[in-house]
Amino acid sequence: MTEVVLVLGVPLIGALLQALWGHRPFAAGVNVVTSLLTFLASAALTARVVSLGPLTVMHELFFVDAFNVFLVALTAFVGFTTAIFSRVYMRIEQDRGKLSAGQLRLYHSMYQLFTFTMLLALLTNNVGILWVAMEAATLATVLLVSLYRTPAGIEAAWKYFILCGVGIAQALFGTILLYLAAEKVLGAGGTALLWTHLNEVKGQLEPTVLGIAFVFLLVGFGTKVGLVPLHNWLPDAHAEGPTPISAVLSGLLLNVALYAVVRNKVLVDGALGTHVAGNLMMGFGLLSVVVAAFFLSRQKDVKRLFAYSSIEHMGIVTFAFGMGGPVASFAGLLHMTAHSLTKSAIFFAVGHAAQKTGTQVIADIRGLIQVSPAVGWGLMLGSIAILGIPPFGVFASEFLILTTAMREQPWATPILLVALGVAFAVIFSKVQAMVFGETNARRLPHPPALFPVFVHLLIVLLLGLYIPPYLAHWYRQAAAMIG
């Protein structure tokens, strides 16, 4: 119980403190310390769950198992490294006059509140509170996307608010239908919304109602995942918001939304006894991979380029969870980990590249290896990793997903291969010119703070070479629960 209270309480208290003093010079350091404490609390919670098994606390209000504690640890870790990156990045933005003291206070307070809402969504046992937490995360990130108060930033924030608001409304209707189906079995009251109770009686739930509910839940939470054709908000939000927010949006929020979809898929599979939910997820996932891959070639903004890459990779993970089974679910969890770490590292490098060159336009960013070798190598290695080149972890997870598809869904394999090939060619050609192209810019005298970039990439490299037995057992436990 103590670990859950700390995981949720530390960022919530941090948000309150930052709302008061987030404009002070020490606020960035407090942001880092708060995020570190959250990560340490999540590590303690993870160790307890892995050793003792699933647990419920506070009268079943919170439920922790191998699946969600894995995402809690990942969310807290990336939140911590992003806080380290943003300490330098946001100071530069303030020194250049892009942020006022009030905007900096808003950033620090909303960053911690955003962390709290994601962790609450992952840990709650109540599907109603899960919906509330996802809505709160949307509201927090709307303020962060519009932080610079530019016309393009405000437009992106409004698009994000409207589209995700409509999507969340669909998810609310799906949650109501889920409650109506559960009420007949569990009776009226709070237990009909508790996932652990729903999971115990999923075979008794009305299949027709649950099937309709899943359609609304998939569309609703799928909007937050960025699945095509519900993805329009994502490239704009990534391009116009501060780079640290692009990193946590792409690396964390999309995972949390997909977590909500997978939890509901488990219930629907048990009620229907068919693969309807999985087929829907495979369809949306495959469509996302294909559309995102072909849209990559049209992008001129580097942050929009990697935003479409996020849509592609979330499509791959959705497809893997849609296939189901222990191997595909294991591969989906591994891909979520590798993508979160790699994509956040890429956005860290892109953020410094945009600051150094003064632009996000791909054609105007050239010769990063000469201007700042650390930024250039960080971006190049991150791009190689996200494109699935061995021995990085993305290659291992994509290989598992493709080989499973060859055996279970052979019709989808050539579609995936073509889409991945197109994405590889487009991203590699664009990044190669940005890193190694001709430039007249002078080498910058001060090295950037890219420690989080290379830490993330080192972990992804290790995941591709060797998954420790402790971590592999953890993945297998989670895959068995959702597979």
Secondary structure as UniProt FT lines:
FT   HELIX           2..21
FT   TURN            22..23
FT   TURN            25..26
FT   HELIX           27..52
FT   STRAND          55..57
FT   TURN            58..61
FT   STRAND          62..64
FT   HELIX           66..95
FT   TURN            96..97
FT   HELIX           101..123
FT   HELIX           127..145
FT   TURN            146..148
FT   HELIX           151..186
FT   HELIX           190..193
FT   HELIX           195..200
FT   HELIX           202..204
FT   HELIX           207..225
FT   TURN            228..229
FT   HELIX           233..240
FT   HELIX           243..248
FT   HELIX           249..253
FT   HELIX           254..272
FT   HELIX           276..295
FT   HELIX           296..298
FT   HELIX           302..323
FT   HELIX           326..357
FT   HELIX           362..364
FT   HELIX           368..371
FT   HELIX           373..386
FT   TURN            387..388
FT   TURN            390..391
FT   HELIX           393..408
FT   HELIX           410..412
FT   HELIX           413..436
FT   HELIX           451..465
FT   HELIX           469..482
//
